[in-house]
């Protein structure tokens, strides 16, 4: 198989896989991450005062 054929086969195989998550589709995951970070920061602040 030539290099060009291998490349084309790779591109075709990749195109048949699931698409990557687009930035506007991961809003809930990002919000959950920031909520978790903020909760940990608030918890750390309470523990430092005690």
MMTF fields as JSON, N, C-alpha, C and O atoms, coordinates in Angstrom:
{
  "mmtfVersion": "1.0.0",
  "mmtfProducer": "UNKNOWN",
  "numBonds": 199,
  "numAtoms": 200,
  "numGroups": 50,
  "numChains": 1,
  "numModels": 1,
  "chainsPerModel": [1],
  "groupsPerChain": [50],
  "chainIdList": ["A"],
  "bondAtomList": [4, 2, 8, 6, 12, 10, 16, 14, 20, 18, 24, 22, 28, 26, 32, 30, 36, 34, 40, 38, 44, 42, 48, 46, 52, 50, 56, 54, 60, 58, 64, 62, 68, 66, 72, 70, 76, 74, 80, 78, 84, 82, 88, 86, 92, 90, 96, 94, 100, 98, 104, 102, 108, 106, 112, 110, 116, 114, 120, 118, 124, 122, 128, 126, 132, 130, 136, 134, 140, 138, 144, 142, 148, 146, 152, 150, 156, 154, 160, 158, 164, 162, 168, 166, 172, 170, 176, 174, 180, 178, 184, 182, 188, 186, 192, 190, 196, 194],
  "bondOrderList": [1, 1, 1, 1, 1, 1, 1, 1, 1, 1, 1, 1, 1, 1, 1, 1, 1, 1, 1, 1, 1, 1, 1, 1, 1, 1, 1, 1, 1, 1, 1, 1, 1, 1, 1, 1, 1, 1, 1, 1, 1, 1, 1, 1, 1, 1, 1, 1, 1],
  "groupList": [{"groupName": "UNK", "atomNameList": ["N", "CA", "C", "O"], "elementList": ["N", "C", "C", "O"], "formalChargeList": [0, 0, 0, 0], "bondAtomList": [1, 0, 2, 1, 3, 2], "bondOrderList": [1, 1, 2], "singleLetterCode": "X", "chemCompType": "L-PEPTIDE LINKING"}],
  "groupTypeList": [0, 0, 0, 0, 0, 0, 0, 0, 0, 0, 0, 0, 0, 0, 0, 0, 0, 0, 0, 0, 0, 0, 0, 0, 0, 0, 0, 0, 0, 0, 0, 0, 0, 0, 0, 0, 0, 0, 0, 0, 0, 0, 0, 0, 0, 0, 0, 0, 0, 0],
  "groupIdList": [1, 2, 3, 4, 5, 6, 7, 8, 9, 10, 11, 12, 13, 14, 15, 16, 17, 18, 19, 20, 21, 22, 23, 24, 25, 26, 27, 28, 29, 30, 31, 32, 33, 34, 35, 36, 37, 38, 39, 40, 41, 42, 43, 44, 45, 46, 47, 48, 49, 50],
  "secStructList": [7, 7, 2, 2, 2, 2, 2, 2, 2, 2, 2, 2, 2, 2, 2, 6, 1, 7, 7, 7, 7, 7, 4, 4, 4, 7, 2, 2, 2, 2, 2, 2, 2, 2, 2, 2, 2, 2, 2, 2, 2, 2, 2, 2, 2, 2, 2, 2, 2, 7],
  "xCoordList": [0.849, 0.0, 0.895, 1.833, 0.604, 1.429, 1.112, 0.102, 1.966, 1.76, 0.454, -0.274, 0.163, -1.074, -2.294, -3.267, -2.241, -3.368, -3.557, -4.687, -2.449, -2.539, -3.147, -3.976, -2.739, -3.273, -4.772, -5.54, -5.184, -6.602, -7.402, -8.495, -6.872, -7.566, -7.692, -8.723, -6.659, -6.695, -7.746, -8.487, -7.814, -8.791, -10.208, -11.084, -10.436, -11.764, -12.151, -13.291, -11.207, -11.499, -11.806, -12.723, -11.052, -11.282, -12.629, -13.322, -13.0, -14.273, -15.468, -16.553, -15.291, -16.389, -16.538, -17.539, -15.541, -15.609, -16.495, -16.923, -16.766, -17.567, -16.856, -15.629, -17.64, -17.072, -16.616, -17.197, -15.592, -15.18, -16.261, -17.085, -16.243, -17.246, -16.919, -15.786, -17.9, -17.711, -17.815, -18.473, -17.17, -17.16, -18.541, -18.724, -19.517, -20.844, -21.623, -22.677, -21.127, -21.808, -21.341, -21.994, -20.227, -19.69, -19.984, -19.28, -21.003, -21.35, -21.69, -21.25, -22.456, -22.847, -21.632, -21.515, -20.742, -19.539, -18.64, -18.081, -18.502, -17.67, -18.293, -17.585, -19.613, -20.282, -20.098, -19.835, -20.235, -20.055, -18.628, -18.415, -17.657, -16.262, -16.046, -15.43, -16.552, -16.373, -17.119, -16.631, -18.299, -19.039, -18.239, -18.188, -17.618, -16.821, -15.606, -15.281, -14.94, -13.771, -14.169, -13.475, -15.278, -15.736, -16.149, -15.897, -16.784, -17.174, -15.947, -15.918, -14.94, -13.703, -13.016, -12.502, -13.002, -12.374, -13.118, -12.488, -14.445, -15.233, -14.997, -14.897, -14.909, -14.663, -13.273, -13.108, -12.285, -10.928, -10.902, -10.223, -11.638, -11.663, -12.278, -11.802, -13.321, -13.972, -13.02, -12.941, -12.303, -11.384, -10.2, -9.697, -9.76, -8.635, -9.025, -8.189, -10.289, -10.747, -10.882, -10.714, -11.183, -11.448, -10.197, -10.263],
  "yCoordList": [-1.177, 0.0, 1.242, 1.339, 2.172, 3.375, 4.316, 4.149, 5.285, 6.248, 7.003, 7.252, 7.365, 8.104, 7.247, 7.732, 5.986, 5.085, 4.88, 4.848, 4.741, 4.582, 5.822, 5.718, 6.999, 8.257, 8.352, 8.689, 8.059, 8.142, 7.136, 7.451, 5.932, 4.918, 5.392, 5.172, 6.037, 6.559, 7.652, 7.674, 8.547, 9.637, 9.077, 9.527, 8.111, 7.507, 6.791, 6.9, 6.057, 5.344, 6.33, 6.104, 7.419, 8.427, 9.107, 9.404, 9.355, 10.034, 9.181, 9.715, 7.872, 6.983, 6.855, 6.325, 7.338, 7.278, 8.401, 9.275, 8.362, 9.419, 10.756, 10.838, 11.781, 13.117, 13.621, 13.257, 14.447, 15.023, 15.96, 16.47, 16.175, 17.044, 18.488, 18.938, 19.192, 20.589, 21.458, 21.075, 22.63, 23.477, 23.818, 23.865, 24.056, 24.431, 23.231, 23.407, 22.016, 20.823, 20.416, 19.598, 20.964, 20.532, 21.529, 21.552, 22.344, 23.359, 22.788, 23.326, 21.72, 21.127, 20.558, 20.695, 19.93, 19.369, 20.481, 20.35, 21.563, 22.689, 23.322, 23.658, 23.488, 24.093, 23.214, 23.721, 21.906, 20.993, 21.073, 21.028, 21.189, 21.292, 22.564, 22.521, 23.699, 24.958, 24.954, 25.508, 24.331, 24.219, 23.404, 23.752, 22.32, 21.478, 22.252, 22.178, 22.988, 23.779, 24.836, 25.027, 25.524, 26.565, 25.973, 26.573, 24.798, 24.148, 23.737, 23.891, 23.219, 22.844, 24.071, 24.018, 25.175, 26.401, 26.931, 27.377, 26.884, 27.35, 26.442, 26.925, 25.154, 24.195, 24.418, 24.356, 24.675, 24.934, 26.199, 26.237, 27.239, 28.487, 28.28, 28.859, 27.469, 27.185, 26.404, 26.683, 25.439, 24.637, 25.471, 25.213, 26.453, 27.282, 28.194, 28.509, 28.621, 29.505, 28.762, 29.353, 27.475, 26.695, 26.408, 25.763],
  "zCoordList": [0.0, 0.0, 0.0, 0.792, -0.879, -0.952, 0.213, 0.897, 0.428, 1.525, 1.335, 2.296, 0.1, -0.176, 0.135, 0.712, -0.242, 0.027, 1.522, 2.008, 2.258, 3.713, 4.345, 5.249, 3.873, 4.408, 4.148, 5.049, 2.93, 2.576, 3.39, 3.862, 3.558, 4.37, 5.815, 6.451, 6.334, 7.695, 7.838, 8.821, 6.88, 6.921, 6.862, 7.601, 6.002, 5.873, 7.16, 7.61, 7.757, 9.006, 10.121, 10.91, 10.196, 11.23, 11.037, 12.011, 9.792, 9.533, 9.931, 10.166, 10.01, 10.392, 11.903, 12.384, 12.659, 14.112, 14.632, 13.878, 15.948, 16.554, 16.418, 16.48, 16.235, 16.111, 17.469, 18.491, 17.492, 18.777, 19.305, 18.545, 20.603, 21.219, 20.867, 21.04, 20.383, 20.02, 21.269, 22.236, 21.255, 22.458, 22.999, 24.216, 22.13, 22.61, 23.135, 23.745, 22.911, 23.402, 24.789, 25.437, 25.262, 26.542, 27.656, 28.666, 27.486, 28.465, 29.831, 30.847, 29.875, 31.156, 31.88, 33.098, 31.151, 31.777, 32.322, 33.412, 31.572, 32.041, 33.276, 34.226, 33.27, 34.42, 35.653, 36.743, 35.486, 36.61, 37.145, 38.357, 36.252, 36.673, 37.49, 38.556, 36.994, 37.71, 39.041, 40.026, 39.079, 40.332, 41.355, 42.535, 40.888, 41.783, 42.297, 43.482, 41.417, 41.825, 42.839, 43.838, 42.596, 43.519, 44.863, 45.908, 44.844, 46.094, 46.897, 48.118, 46.214, 46.909, 47.493, 48.611, 46.749, 47.23, 48.457, 49.415, 48.435, 49.57, 50.775, 51.903, 50.55, 51.616, 52.216, 53.434, 51.38, 51.86, 52.716, 53.742, 52.301, 53.046, 54.422, 55.398, 54.522, 55.804, 56.699, 57.896, 56.154, 56.924, 57.442, 58.536, 56.676, 57.08, 58.238, 59.084, 58.285, 59.361, 60.675, 61.742, 60.612, 61.83, 62.624, 63.67]
}
